């Protein structure tokens, strides 16, 4: 399992992936918002999203796990 983490302190603006969905490497999984900028979170590998650990509108901190990805 791969932990996909927040790269900075921000608000989770939009979730684009849900548990059980298949994603491709490089696909945008979520958008964070910080200082009026949108920062995309990309899938580091192709696989299956097993868990989403944050909700839209939630404040996340740098290093927080946002998704668990099962590669493959």
PDB file of N, H, CA, C and O in Angstrom:
ATOM      1  N   UNK A   1       0.844  -1.178   0.000  1.00  0.00           N
ATOM      2  CA  UNK A   1       0.000   0.000   0.000  1.00  0.00           C
ATOM      3  C   UNK A   1       0.892   1.245   0.000  1.00  0.00           C
ATOM      4  O   UNK A   1       1.940   1.283   0.644  1.00  0.00           O
ATOM      5  N   UNK A   2       0.451   2.234  -0.725  1.00  0.00           N
ATOM      6  H   UNK A   2      -0.401   2.202  -1.247  1.00  0.00           H
ATOM      7  CA  UNK A   2       1.173   3.497  -0.816  1.00  0.00           C
ATOM      8  C   UNK A   2       0.337   4.581  -0.132  1.00  0.00           C
ATOM      9  O   UNK A   2      -0.839   4.762  -0.448  1.00  0.00           O
ATOM     10  N   UNK A   3       0.950   5.291   0.796  1.00  0.00           N
ATOM     11  H   UNK A   3       1.905   5.145   1.053  1.00  0.00           H
ATOM     12  CA  UNK A   3       0.289   6.427   1.437  1.00  0.00           C
ATOM     13  C   UNK A   3       0.518   7.661   0.562  1.00  0.00           C
ATOM     14  O   UNK A   3       1.658   8.000   0.246  1.00  0.00           O
ATOM     15  N   UNK A   4      -0.557   8.318   0.180  1.00  0.00           N
ATOM     16  H   UNK A   4      -1.483   8.042   0.437  1.00  0.00           H
ATOM     17  CA  UNK A   4      -0.456   9.561  -0.585  1.00  0.00           C
ATOM     18  C   UNK A   4      -0.743  10.680   0.403  1.00  0.00           C
ATOM     19  O   UNK A   4      -1.830  10.756   0.976  1.00  0.00           O
ATOM     20  N   UNK A   5       0.240  11.543   0.596  1.00  0.00           N
ATOM     21  H   UNK A   5       1.124  11.482   0.131  1.00  0.00           H
ATOM     22  CA  UNK A   5       0.193  12.544   1.655  1.00  0.00           C
ATOM     23  C   UNK A   5       0.057  13.964   1.122  1.00  0.00           C
ATOM     24  O   UNK A   5       0.385  14.253  -0.028  1.00  0.00           O
ATOM     25  N   UNK A   6      -0.434  14.834   1.985  1.00  0.00           N
ATOM     26  H   UNK A   6      -0.701  14.600   2.919  1.00  0.00           H
ATOM     27  CA  UNK A   6      -0.507  16.258   1.658  1.00  0.00           C
ATOM     28  C   UNK A   6       0.907  16.830   1.635  1.00  0.00           C
ATOM     29  O   UNK A   6       1.731  16.516   2.494  1.00  0.00           O
ATOM     30  N   UNK A   7       1.168  17.658   0.658  1.00  0.00           N
ATOM     31  H   UNK A   7       0.498  17.913  -0.039  1.00  0.00           H
ATOM     32  CA  UNK A   7       2.494  18.254   0.522  1.00  0.00           C
ATOM     33  C   UNK A   7       2.639  19.538   1.339  1.00  0.00           C
ATOM     34  O   UNK A   7       3.749  20.042   1.510  1.00  0.00           O
ATOM     35  N   UNK A   8       1.522  20.071   1.845  1.00  0.00           N
ATOM     36  H   UNK A   8       0.620  19.662   1.707  1.00  0.00           H
ATOM     37  CA  UNK A   8       1.567  21.329   2.594  1.00  0.00           C
ATOM     38  C   UNK A   8       0.303  21.478   3.432  1.00  0.00           C
ATOM     39  O   UNK A   8      -0.643  20.705   3.281  1.00  0.00           O
ATOM     40  N   UNK A   9       0.292  22.468   4.310  1.00  0.00           N
ATOM     41  H   UNK A   9       1.060  23.095   4.433  1.00  0.00           H
ATOM     42  CA  UNK A   9      -0.905  22.808   5.064  1.00  0.00           C
ATOM     43  C   UNK A   9      -1.871  23.490   4.097  1.00  0.00           C
ATOM     44  O   UNK A   9      -1.507  24.468   3.443  1.00  0.00           O
ATOM     45  N   UNK A  10      -3.088  22.983   4.005  1.00  0.00           N
ATOM     46  H   UNK A  10      -3.383  22.189   4.536  1.00  0.00           H
ATOM     47  CA  UNK A  10      -4.041  23.504   3.022  1.00  0.00           C
ATOM     48  C   UNK A  10      -5.443  23.026   3.365  1.00  0.00           C
ATOM     49  O   UNK A  10      -5.659  22.299   4.335  1.00  0.00           O
ATOM     50  N   UNK A  11      -6.388  23.460   2.536  1.00  0.00           N
ATOM     51  H   UNK A  11      -6.212  24.051   1.749  1.00  0.00           H
ATOM     52  CA  UNK A  11      -7.770  22.984   2.634  1.00  0.00           C
ATOM     53  C   UNK A  11      -8.006  22.032   1.461  1.00  0.00           C
ATOM     54  O   UNK A  11      -7.629  22.327   0.327  1.00  0.00           O
ATOM     55  N   UNK A  12      -8.629  20.894   1.744  1.00  0.00           N
ATOM     56  H   UNK A  12      -8.935  20.655   2.665  1.00  0.00           H
ATOM     57  CA  UNK A  12      -8.967  19.960   0.673  1.00  0.00           C
ATOM     58  C   UNK A  12     -10.146  20.555  -0.087  1.00  0.00           C
ATOM     59  O   UNK A  12     -11.288  20.514   0.370  1.00  0.00           O
ATOM     60  N   UNK A  13      -9.847  21.099  -1.238  1.00  0.00           N
ATOM     61  H   UNK A  13      -8.919  21.132  -1.610  1.00  0.00           H
ATOM     62  CA  UNK A  13     -10.826  21.827  -2.035  1.00  0.00           C
ATOM     63  C   UNK A  13     -11.763  20.884  -2.782  1.00  0.00           C
ATOM     64  O   UNK A  13     -12.978  21.079  -2.763  1.00  0.00           O
ATOM     65  N   UNK A  14     -11.213  19.865  -3.439  1.00  0.00           N
ATOM     66  H   UNK A  14     -10.226  19.706  -3.454  1.00  0.00           H
ATOM     67  CA  UNK A  14     -12.052  18.949  -4.211  1.00  0.00           C
ATOM     68  C   UNK A  14     -11.439  17.555  -4.239  1.00  0.00           C
ATOM     69  O   UNK A  14     -10.248  17.392  -4.505  1.00  0.00           O
ATOM     70  N   UNK A  15     -12.272  16.546  -3.959  1.00  0.00           N
ATOM     71  H   UNK A  15     -13.239  16.678  -3.743  1.00  0.00           H
ATOM     72  CA  UNK A  15     -11.878  15.145  -4.090  1.00  0.00           C
ATOM     73  C   UNK A  15     -12.304  14.658  -5.464  1.00  0.00           C
ATOM     74  O   UNK A  15     -13.452  14.852  -5.864  1.00  0.00           O
ATOM     75  N   UNK A  16     -11.400  14.034  -6.182  1.00  0.00           N
ATOM     76  H   UNK A  16     -10.467  13.876  -5.857  1.00  0.00           H
ATOM     77  CA  UNK A  16     -11.702  13.527  -7.517  1.00  0.00           C
ATOM     78  C   UNK A  16     -11.627  12.005  -7.579  1.00  0.00           C
ATOM     79  O   UNK A  16     -11.950  11.411  -8.608  1.00  0.00           O
ATOM     80  N   UNK A  17     -11.204  11.369  -6.490  1.00  0.00           N
ATOM     81  H   UNK A  17     -10.941  11.851  -5.654  1.00  0.00           H
ATOM     82  CA  UNK A  17     -11.116   9.913  -6.422  1.00  0.00           C
ATOM     83  C   UNK A  17     -11.838   9.433  -5.168  1.00  0.00           C
ATOM     84  O   UNK A  17     -11.831  10.103  -4.136  1.00  0.00           O
ATOM     85  N   UNK A  18     -12.457   8.268  -5.277  1.00  0.00           N
ATOM     86  H   UNK A  18     -12.462   7.724  -6.115  1.00  0.00           H
ATOM     87  CA  UNK A  18     -13.197   7.684  -4.161  1.00  0.00           C
ATOM     88  C   UNK A  18     -12.715   6.258  -3.928  1.00  0.00           C
ATOM     89  O   UNK A  18     -12.091   5.668  -4.811  1.00  0.00           O
ATOM     90  N   UNK A  19     -12.993   5.696  -2.755  1.00  0.00           N
ATOM     91  H   UNK A  19     -13.500   6.175  -2.039  1.00  0.00           H
ATOM     92  CA  UNK A  19     -12.581   4.317  -2.502  1.00  0.00           C
ATOM     93  C   UNK A  19     -13.158   3.375  -3.560  1.00  0.00           C
ATOM     94  O   UNK A  19     -14.326   3.469  -3.937  1.00  0.00           O
ATOM     95  N   UNK A  20     -12.307   2.474  -4.020  1.00  0.00           N
ATOM     96  H   UNK A  20     -11.358   2.398  -3.714  1.00  0.00           H
ATOM     97  CA  UNK A  20     -12.732   1.482  -5.004  1.00  0.00           C
ATOM     98  C   UNK A  20     -12.494   1.886  -6.446  1.00  0.00           C
ATOM     99  O   UNK A  20     -12.667   1.065  -7.347  1.00  0.00           O
ATOM    100  N   UNK A  21     -12.099   3.135  -6.692  1.00  0.00           N
ATOM    101  H   UNK A  21     -11.958   3.802  -5.960  1.00  0.00           H
ATOM    102  CA  UNK A  21     -11.888   3.539  -8.087  1.00  0.00           C
ATOM    103  C   UNK A  21     -10.452   3.226  -8.511  1.00  0.00           C
ATOM    104  O   UNK A  21      -9.514   3.308  -7.719  1.00  0.00           O
ATOM    105  N   UNK A  22     -10.319   2.870  -9.769  1.00  0.00           N
ATOM    106  H   UNK A  22     -11.081   2.803 -10.413  1.00  0.00           H
ATOM    107  CA  UNK A  22      -9.006   2.609 -10.365  1.00  0.00           C
ATOM    108  C   UNK A  22      -8.451   3.924 -10.899  1.00  0.00           C
ATOM    109  O   UNK A  22      -9.169   4.717 -11.507  1.00  0.00           O
ATOM    110  N   UNK A  23      -7.170   4.137 -10.660  1.00  0.00           N
ATOM    111  H   UNK A  23      -6.587   3.493 -10.166  1.00  0.00           H
ATOM    112  CA  UNK A  23      -6.519   5.361 -11.127  1.00  0.00           C
ATOM    113  C   UNK A  23      -5.251   5.001 -11.891  1.00  0.00           C
ATOM    114  O   UNK A  23      -4.667   3.935 -11.699  1.00  0.00           O
ATOM    115  N   UNK A  24      -4.843   5.912 -12.755  1.00  0.00           N
ATOM    116  H   UNK A  24      -5.317   6.778 -12.912  1.00  0.00           H
ATOM    117  CA  UNK A  24      -3.611   5.755 -13.529  1.00  0.00           C
ATOM    118  C   UNK A  24      -2.526   6.635 -12.930  1.00  0.00           C
ATOM    119  O   UNK A  24      -2.808   7.664 -12.318  1.00  0.00           O
ATOM    120  N   UNK A  25      -1.283   6.216 -13.116  1.00  0.00           N
ATOM    121  H   UNK A  25      -1.054   5.379 -13.614  1.00  0.00           H
ATOM    122  CA  UNK A  25      -0.157   7.025 -12.647  1.00  0.00           C
ATOM    123  C   UNK A  25      -0.257   8.429 -13.224  1.00  0.00           C
ATOM    124  O   UNK A  25      -0.466   8.600 -14.425  1.00  0.00           O
ATOM    125  N   UNK A  26      -0.110   9.426 -12.369  1.00  0.00           N
ATOM    126  H   UNK A  26       0.060   9.286 -11.394  1.00  0.00           H
ATOM    127  CA  UNK A  26      -0.163  10.816 -12.793  1.00  0.00           C
ATOM    128  C   UNK A  26      -1.549  11.434 -12.770  1.00  0.00           C
ATOM    129  O   UNK A  26      -1.685  12.648 -12.925  1.00  0.00           O
ATOM    130  N   UNK A  27      -2.582  10.621 -12.579  1.00  0.00           N
ATOM    131  H   UNK A  27      -2.471   9.635 -12.453  1.00  0.00           H
ATOM    132  CA  UNK A  27      -3.957  11.132 -12.536  1.00  0.00           C
ATOM    133  C   UNK A  27      -4.152  12.029 -11.307  1.00  0.00           C
ATOM    134  O   UNK A  27      -3.606  11.753 -10.239  1.00  0.00           O
ATOM    135  N   UNK A  28      -4.924  13.090 -11.464  1.00  0.00           N
ATOM    136  H   UNK A  28      -5.368  13.314 -12.332  1.00  0.00           H
ATOM    137  CA  UNK A  28      -5.198  13.997 -10.346  1.00  0.00           C
ATOM    138  C   UNK A  28      -6.257  13.361  -9.449  1.00  0.00           C
ATOM    139  O   UNK A  28      -7.345  13.012  -9.905  1.00  0.00           O
ATOM    140  N   UNK A  29      -5.920  13.215  -8.166  1.00  0.00           N
ATOM    141  H   UNK A  29      -5.036  13.499  -7.796  1.00  0.00           H
ATOM    142  CA  UNK A  29      -6.817  12.588  -7.190  1.00  0.00           C
ATOM    143  C   UNK A  29      -7.590  13.608  -6.378  1.00  0.00           C
ATOM    144  O   UNK A  29      -8.711  13.348  -5.940  1.00  0.00           O
ATOM    145  N   UNK A  30      -6.983  14.770  -6.179  1.00  0.00           N
ATOM    146  H   UNK A  30      -6.073  14.981  -6.535  1.00  0.00           H
ATOM    147  CA  UNK A  30      -7.607  15.803  -5.354  1.00  0.00           C
ATOM    148  C   UNK A  30      -6.951  17.141  -5.654  1.00  0.00           C
ATOM    149  O   UNK A  30      -5.863  17.216  -6.225  1.00  0.00           O
ATOM    150  N   UNK A  31      -7.649  18.191  -5.249  1.00  0.00           N
ATOM    151  H   UNK A  31      -8.532  18.131  -4.784  1.00  0.00           H
ATOM    152  CA  UNK A  31      -7.100  19.539  -5.350  1.00  0.00           C
ATOM    153  C   UNK A  31      -7.057  20.138  -3.947  1.00  0.00           C
ATOM    154  O   UNK A  31      -8.054  20.136  -3.225  1.00  0.00           O
ATOM    155  N   UNK A  32      -5.893  20.645  -3.580  1.00  0.00           N
ATOM    156  H   UNK A  32      -5.084  20.647  -4.166  1.00  0.00           H
ATOM    157  CA  UNK A  32      -5.748  21.375  -2.324  1.00  0.00           C
ATOM    158  C   UNK A  32      -5.794  22.857  -2.647  1.00  0.00           C
ATOM    159  O   UNK A  32      -5.457  23.273  -3.755  1.00  0.00           O
ATOM    160  N   UNK A  33      -6.211  23.646  -1.679  1.00  0.00           N
ATOM    161  H   UNK A  33      -6.485  23.308  -0.779  1.00  0.00           H
ATOM    162  CA  UNK A  33      -6.228  25.095  -1.855  1.00  0.00           C
ATOM    163  C   UNK A  33      -5.431  25.729  -0.724  1.00  0.00           C
ATOM    164  O   UNK A  33      -5.684  25.489   0.457  1.00  0.00           O
ATOM    165  N   UNK A  34      -4.461  26.546  -1.122  1.00  0.00           N
ATOM    166  H   UNK A  34      -4.255  26.741  -2.081  1.00  0.00           H
ATOM    167  CA  UNK A  34      -3.649  27.280  -0.150  1.00  0.00           C
ATOM    168  C   UNK A  34      -3.295  28.622  -0.770  1.00  0.00           C
ATOM    169  O   UNK A  34      -2.848  28.682  -1.915  1.00  0.00           O
ATOM    170  N   UNK A  35      -3.491  29.683  -0.028  1.00  0.00           N
ATOM    171  H   UNK A  35      -3.854  29.635   0.903  1.00  0.00           H
ATOM    172  CA  UNK A  35      -3.185  31.039  -0.489  1.00  0.00           C
ATOM    173  C   UNK A  35      -3.812  31.319  -1.856  1.00  0.00           C
ATOM    174  O   UNK A  35      -3.177  31.897  -2.738  1.00  0.00           O
ATOM    175  N   UNK A  36      -5.067  30.900  -2.015  1.00  0.00           N
ATOM    176  H   UNK A  36      -5.583  30.431  -1.298  1.00  0.00           H
ATOM    177  CA  UNK A  36      -5.860  31.135  -3.233  1.00  0.00           C
ATOM    178  C   UNK A  36      -5.297  30.431  -4.467  1.00  0.00           C
ATOM    179  O   UNK A  36      -5.625  30.789  -5.598  1.00  0.00           O
ATOM    180  N   UNK A  37      -4.449  29.433  -4.242  1.00  0.00           N
ATOM    181  H   UNK A  37      -4.182  29.142  -3.323  1.00  0.00           H
ATOM    182  CA  UNK A  37      -3.906  28.627  -5.339  1.00  0.00           C
ATOM    183  C   UNK A  37      -4.411  27.198  -5.203  1.00  0.00           C
ATOM    184  O   UNK A  37      -4.564  26.698  -4.089  1.00  0.00           O
ATOM    185  N   UNK A  38      -4.670  26.537  -6.324  1.00  0.00           N
ATOM    186  H   UNK A  38      -4.545  26.943  -7.229  1.00  0.00           H
ATOM    187  CA  UNK A  38      -5.062  25.134  -6.318  1.00  0.00           C
ATOM    188  C   UNK A  38      -3.836  24.282  -6.616  1.00  0.00           C
ATOM    189  O   UNK A  38      -3.123  24.511  -7.593  1.00  0.00           O
ATOM    190  N   UNK A  39      -3.604  23.291  -5.754  1.00  0.00           N
ATOM    191  H   UNK A  39      -4.183  23.104  -4.960  1.00  0.00           H
ATOM    192  CA  UNK A  39      -2.462  22.404  -5.890  1.00  0.00           C
ATOM    193  C   UNK A  39      -2.977  20.988  -6.119  1.00  0.00           C
ATOM    194  O   UNK A  39      -3.657  20.440  -5.251  1.00  0.00           O
ATOM    195  N   UNK A  40      -2.668  20.379  -7.275  1.00  0.00           N
ATOM    196  H   UNK A  40      -2.116  20.825  -7.980  1.00  0.00           H
ATOM    197  CA  UNK A  40      -3.157  19.029  -7.547  1.00  0.00           C
ATOM    198  C   UNK A  40      -2.336  17.976  -6.794  1.00  0.00           C
ATOM    199  O   UNK A  40      -1.130  18.127  -6.599  1.00  0.00           O
ATOM    200  N   UNK A  41      -3.018  16.914  -6.379  1.00  0.00           N
ATOM    201  H   UNK A  41      -3.998  16.791  -6.536  1.00  0.00           H
ATOM    202  CA  UNK A  41      -2.374  15.741  -5.801  1.00  0.00           C
ATOM    203  C   UNK A  41      -2.495  14.637  -6.847  1.00  0.00           C
ATOM    204  O   UNK A  41      -3.600  14.257  -7.234  1.00  0.00           O
ATOM    205  N   UNK A  42      -1.345  14.123  -7.305  1.00  0.00           N
ATOM    206  H   UNK A  42      -0.447  14.431  -6.991  1.00  0.00           H
ATOM    207  CA  UNK A  42      -1.305  13.128  -8.377  1.00  0.00           C
ATOM    208  C   UNK A  42      -1.067  11.730  -7.821  1.00  0.00           C
ATOM    209  O   UNK A  42      -0.425  11.563  -6.785  1.00  0.00           O
ATOM    210  N   UNK A  43      -1.595  10.725  -8.525  1.00  0.00           N
ATOM    211  H   UNK A  43      -2.116  10.861  -9.367  1.00  0.00           H
ATOM    212  CA  UNK A  43      -1.333   9.331  -8.176  1.00  0.00           C
ATOM    213  C   UNK A  43       0.119   9.003  -8.526  1.00  0.00           C
ATOM    214  O   UNK A  43       0.542   9.233  -9.659  1.00  0.00           O
ATOM    215  N   UNK A  44       0.886   8.470  -7.577  1.00  0.00           N
ATOM    216  H   UNK A  44       0.542   8.283  -6.657  1.00  0.00           H
ATOM    217  CA  UNK A  44       2.279   8.133  -7.855  1.00  0.00           C
ATOM    218  C   UNK A  44       2.438   6.855  -8.675  1.00  0.00           C
ATOM    219  O   UNK A  44       3.512   6.580  -9.210  1.00  0.00           O
ATOM    220  N   UNK A  45       1.356   6.075  -8.767  1.00  0.00           N
ATOM    221  H   UNK A  45       0.484   6.299  -8.331  1.00  0.00           H
ATOM    222  CA  UNK A  45       1.374   4.811  -9.511  1.00  0.00           C
ATOM    223  C   UNK A  45      -0.064   4.477  -9.898  1.00  0.00           C
ATOM    224  O   UNK A  45      -1.011   5.044  -9.354  1.00  0.00           O
ATOM    225  N   UNK A  46      -0.213   3.566 -10.830  1.00  0.00           N
ATOM    226  H   UNK A  46       0.556   3.105 -11.272  1.00  0.00           H
ATOM    227  CA  UNK A  46      -1.545   3.071 -11.168  1.00  0.00           C
ATOM    228  C   UNK A  46      -1.992   2.102 -10.093  1.00  0.00           C
ATOM    229  O   UNK A  46      -1.169   1.418  -9.485  1.00  0.00           O
ATOM    230  N   UNK A  47      -3.297   2.043  -9.856  1.00  0.00           N
ATOM    231  H   UNK A  47      -3.965   2.600 -10.350  1.00  0.00           H
ATOM    232  CA  UNK A  47      -3.790   1.111  -8.856  1.00  0.00           C
ATOM    233  C   UNK A  47      -5.206   1.408  -8.431  1.00  0.00           C
ATOM    234  O   UNK A  47      -5.970   2.056  -9.146  1.00  0.00           O
ATOM    235  N   UNK A  48      -5.546   0.917  -7.241  1.00  0.00           N
ATOM    236  H   UNK A  48      -4.925   0.390  -6.660  1.00  0.00           H
ATOM    237  CA  UNK A  48      -6.894   1.002  -6.688  1.00  0.00           C
ATOM    238  C   UNK A  48      -6.878   1.851  -5.422  1.00  0.00           C
ATOM    239  O   UNK A  48      -6.088   1.598  -4.512  1.00  0.00           O
ATOM    240  N   UNK A  49      -7.737   2.844  -5.364  1.00  0.00           N
ATOM    241  H   UNK A  49      -8.379   3.050  -6.104  1.00  0.00           H
ATOM    242  CA  UNK A  49      -7.869   3.654  -4.147  1.00  0.00           C
ATOM    243  C   UNK A  49      -8.585   2.801  -3.107  1.00  0.00           C
ATOM    244  O   UNK A  49      -9.736   2.410  -3.302  1.00  0.00           O
ATOM    245  N   UNK A  50      -7.907   2.516  -2.010  1.00  0.00           N
ATOM    246  H   UNK A  50      -6.972   2.834  -1.851  1.00  0.00           H
ATOM    247  CA  UNK A  50      -8.485   1.688  -0.945  1.00  0.00           C
ATOM    248  C   UNK A  50      -9.187   2.517   0.117  1.00  0.00           C
ATOM    249  O   UNK A  50     -10.185   2.081   0.692  1.00  0.00           O
ATOM    250  N   UNK A  51      -8.665   3.722   0.381  1.00  0.00           N
ATOM    251  H   UNK A  51      -7.855   4.076  -0.086  1.00  0.00           H
ATOM    252  CA  UNK A  51      -9.245   4.522   1.457  1.00  0.00           C
ATOM    253  C   UNK A  51      -8.969   5.999   1.187  1.00  0.00           C
ATOM    254  O   UNK A  51      -7.921   6.369   0.657  1.00  0.00           O
ATOM    255  N   UNK A  52      -9.930   6.823   1.564  1.00  0.00           N
ATOM    256  H   UNK A  52     -10.781   6.522   1.995  1.00  0.00           H
ATOM    257  CA  UNK A  52      -9.771   8.273   1.509  1.00  0.00           C
ATOM    258  C   UNK A  52      -9.845   8.755   2.946  1.00  0.00           C
ATOM    259  O   UNK A  52     -10.813   8.464   3.648  1.00  0.00           O
ATOM    260  N   UNK A  53      -8.832   9.489   3.394  1.00  0.00           N
ATOM    261  H   UNK A  53      -8.045   9.726   2.824  1.00  0.00           H
ATOM    262  CA  UNK A  53      -8.708   9.868   4.800  1.00  0.00           C
ATOM    263  C   UNK A  53      -9.090  11.300   5.107  1.00  0.00           C
ATOM    264  O   UNK A  53      -8.932  11.739   6.246  1.00  0.00           O
ATOM    265  N   UNK A  54      -9.592  12.050   4.126  1.00  0.00           N
ATOM    266  H   UNK A  54      -9.721  11.693   3.200  1.00  0.00           H
ATOM    267  CA  UNK A  54      -9.975  13.446   4.363  1.00  0.00           C
ATOM    268  C   UNK A  54     -11.234  13.743   3.553  1.00  0.00           C
ATOM    269  O   UNK A  54     -11.536  13.054   2.578  1.00  0.00           O
ATOM    270  N   UNK A  55     -11.956  14.765   3.965  1.00  0.00           N
ATOM    271  H   UNK A  55     -11.711  15.325   4.757  1.00  0.00           H
ATOM    272  CA  UNK A  55     -13.195  15.151   3.293  1.00  0.00           C
ATOM    273  C   UNK A  55     -13.044  16.535   2.676  1.00  0.00           C
ATOM    274  O   UNK A  55     -12.232  17.343   3.127  1.00  0.00           O
ATOM    275  N   UNK A  56     -13.827  16.796   1.651  1.00  0.00           N
ATOM    276  H   UNK A  56     -14.486  16.140   1.284  1.00  0.00           H
ATOM    277  CA  UNK A  56     -13.815  18.125   1.031  1.00  0.00           C
ATOM    278  C   UNK A  56     -14.093  19.182   2.078  1.00  0.00           C
ATOM    279  O   UNK A  56     -14.981  19.026   2.917  1.00  0.00           O
ATOM    280  N   UNK A  57     -13.322  20.264   2.022  1.00  0.00           N
ATOM    281  H   UNK A  57     -12.602  20.391   1.340  1.00  0.00           H
ATOM    282  CA  UNK A  57     -13.481  21.368   2.962  1.00  0.00           C
ATOM    283  C   UNK A  57     -12.653  21.221   4.220  1.00  0.00           C
ATOM    284  O   UNK A  57     -12.532  22.167   4.998  1.00  0.00           O
ATOM    285  N   UNK A  58     -12.083  20.054   4.431  1.00  0.00           N
ATOM    286  H   UNK A  58     -12.181  19.285   3.799  1.00  0.00           H
ATOM    287  CA  UNK A  58     -11.296  19.794   5.634  1.00  0.00           C
ATOM    288  C   UNK A  58      -9.904  20.423   5.513  1.00  0.00           C
ATOM    289  O   UNK A  58      -9.302  20.435   4.439  1.00  0.00           O
ATOM    290  N   UNK A  59      -9.412  20.942   6.634  1.00  0.00           N
ATOM    291  H   UNK A  59      -9.901  20.932   7.506  1.00  0.00           H
ATOM    292  CA  UNK A  59      -8.041  21.454   6.682  1.00  0.00           C
ATOM    293  C   UNK A  59      -7.115  20.259   6.896  1.00  0.00           C
ATOM    294  O   UNK A  59      -7.350  19.429   7.774  1.00  0.00           O
ATOM    295  N   UNK A  60      -6.052  20.181   6.079  1.00  0.00           N
ATOM    296  H   UNK A  60      -5.861  20.855   5.366  1.00  0.00           H
ATOM    297  CA  UNK A  60      -5.064  19.116   6.223  1.00  0.00           C
ATOM    298  C   UNK A  60      -3.706  19.757   6.480  1.00  0.00           C
ATOM    299  O   UNK A  60      -3.443  20.897   6.099  1.00  0.00           O
ATOM    300  N   UNK A  61      -2.861  18.982   7.139  1.00  0.00           N
ATOM    301  H   UNK A  61      -3.075  18.055   7.449  1.00  0.00           H
ATOM    302  CA  UNK A  61      -1.517  19.470   7.457  1.00  0.00           C
ATOM    303  C   UNK A  61      -0.504  18.744   6.587  1.00  0.00           C
ATOM    304  O   UNK A  61      -0.760  17.645   6.095  1.00  0.00           O
ATOM    305  N   UNK A  62       0.635  19.369   6.408  1.00  0.00           N
ATOM    306  H   UNK A  62       0.843  20.262   6.808  1.00  0.00           H
ATOM    307  CA  UNK A  62       1.710  18.742   5.647  1.00  0.00           C
ATOM    308  C   UNK A  62       2.011  17.361   6.224  1.00  0.00           C
ATOM    309  O   UNK A  62       2.222  17.221   7.428  1.00  0.00           O
ATOM    310  N   UNK A  63       2.030  16.349   5.367  1.00  0.00           N
ATOM    311  H   UNK A  63       1.858  16.463   4.389  1.00  0.00           H
ATOM    312  CA  UNK A  63       2.326  14.987   5.799  1.00  0.00           C
ATOM    313  C   UNK A  63       1.111  14.142   6.135  1.00  0.00           C
ATOM    314  O   UNK A  63       1.233  12.926   6.288  1.00  0.00           O
ATOM    315  N   UNK A  64      -0.075  14.763   6.255  1.00  0.00           N
ATOM    316  H   UNK A  64      -0.174  15.750   6.131  1.00  0.00           H
ATOM    317  CA  UNK A  64      -1.285  13.974   6.527  1.00  0.00           C
ATOM    318  C   UNK A  64      -1.554  13.019   5.376  1.00  0.00           C
ATOM    319  O   UNK A  64      -1.400  13.384   4.210  1.00  0.00           O
ATOM    320  N   UNK A  65      -1.956  11.799   5.699  1.00  0.00           N
ATOM    321  H   UNK A  65      -2.082  11.502   6.646  1.00  0.00           H
ATOM    322  CA  UNK A  65      -2.331  10.828   4.663  1.00  0.00           C
ATOM    323  C   UNK A  65      -3.707  11.219   4.108  1.00  0.00           C
ATOM    324  O   UNK A  65      -4.667  11.383   4.860  1.00  0.00           O
ATOM    325  N   UNK A  66      -3.781  11.361   2.801  1.00  0.00           N
ATOM    326  H   UNK A  66      -3.001  11.228   2.190  1.00  0.00           H
ATOM    327  CA  UNK A  66      -5.037  11.687   2.126  1.00  0.00           C
ATOM    328  C   UNK A  66      -5.685  10.448   1.525  1.00  0.00           C
ATOM    329  O   UNK A  66      -6.905  10.293   1.568  1.00  0.00           O
ATOM    330  N   UNK A  67      -4.859   9.567   0.965  1.00  0.00           N
ATOM    331  H   UNK A  67      -3.868   9.693   0.931  1.00  0.00           H
ATOM    332  CA  UNK A  67      -5.335   8.355   0.304  1.00  0.00           C
ATOM    333  C   UNK A  67      -4.411   7.186   0.615  1.00  0.00           C
ATOM    334  O   UNK A  67      -3.224   7.366   0.885  1.00  0.00           O
ATOM    335  N   UNK A  68      -4.985   5.974   0.571  1.00  0.00           N
ATOM    336  H   UNK A  68      -5.949   5.828   0.351  1.00  0.00           H
ATOM    337  CA  UNK A  68      -4.194   4.750   0.546  1.00  0.00           C
ATOM    338  C   UNK A  68      -4.432   4.129  -0.819  1.00  0.00           C
ATOM    339  O   UNK A  68      -5.573   3.896  -1.215  1.00  0.00           O
ATOM    340  N   UNK A  69      -3.343   3.863  -1.538  1.00  0.00           N
ATOM    341  H   UNK A  69      -2.416   4.053  -1.216  1.00  0.00           H
ATOM    342  CA  UNK A  69      -3.390   3.324  -2.888  1.00  0.00           C
ATOM    343  C   UNK A  69      -2.760   1.945  -2.916  1.00  0.00           C
ATOM    344  O   UNK A  69      -1.638   1.751  -2.448  1.00  0.00           O
ATOM    345  N   UNK A  70      -3.503   0.976  -3.476  1.00  0.00           N
ATOM    346  H   UNK A  70      -4.415   1.133  -3.855  1.00  0.00           H
ATOM    347  CA  UNK A  70      -2.958  -0.365  -3.691  1.00  0.00           C
ATOM    348  C   UNK A  70      -2.445  -0.422  -5.125  1.00  0.00           C
ATOM    349  O   UNK A  70      -3.242  -0.408  -6.064  1.00  0.00           O
ATOM    350  N   UNK A  71      -1.120  -0.486  -5.310  1.00  0.00           N
ATOM    351  H   UNK A  71      -0.473  -0.497  -4.548  1.00  0.00           H
ATOM    352  CA  UNK A  71      -0.584  -0.475  -6.665  1.00  0.00           C
ATOM    353  C   UNK A  71      -1.013  -1.715  -7.450  1.00  0.00           C
ATOM    354  O   UNK A  71      -1.299  -2.773  -6.889  1.00  0.00           O
ATOM    355  N   UNK A  72      -1.044  -1.539  -8.760  1.00  0.00           N
ATOM    356  H   UNK A  72      -0.811  -0.680  -9.216  1.00  0.00           H
ATOM    357  CA  UNK A  72      -1.329  -2.689  -9.613  1.00  0.00           C
ATOM    358  C   UNK A  72      -2.370  -2.473 -10.600  1.00  0.00           C
ATOM    359  O   UNK A  72      -2.688  -3.380 -11.370  1.00  0.00           O
TER     360      UNK A  72
END
